[in-house]
Amino acid sequence: MMQMSIATMYTTRFCPYCVAARRLLSALGVDYEEIDVGAEPQRRAEMMELSGRHTVPQIWIGEHHIGGFDDMNALHREGKLTPLLEEARERVQSRD
C-alpha cells in the first residue's frame, strides 16, 4: 500500500506519459513517491486493484486517485491541481 506522501505515481521507466508526469510535478516543486512497475512487476497488480486501471502512470495526490497524466494535466490547466497539492501537503505536515 502507498505511504502517505504528497503525490504517489505508479510508473514505468520509459513511458512518455510517466516522463511528462514527473516533469510537471517537478516543475511544481512536488516531492513524490514513485513505484516503478517495470522494475517491480508484482506492484502492477497492486496498482490495478487500487486504481481500477492497467495503464501507467497512475497518480495519487495525497489519498485521492486522480488518474493518469492527461487527468493530472487537465486538473492543472483548470487550476484545480494546486489546491489538491496544497491540501495533501497540509495533511502530510499535520502528521509529522
Secondary structure, 3 states (H helix, E strand, C coil): CCCCCCEEEEECCCCHHHHHHHHHHHHCCCCEEEEECCCCCHHHHHHHHHHCCCCCCEEEECCEEEECHHHHHHHHHCCCHHHHHHHHHHHHHHHC
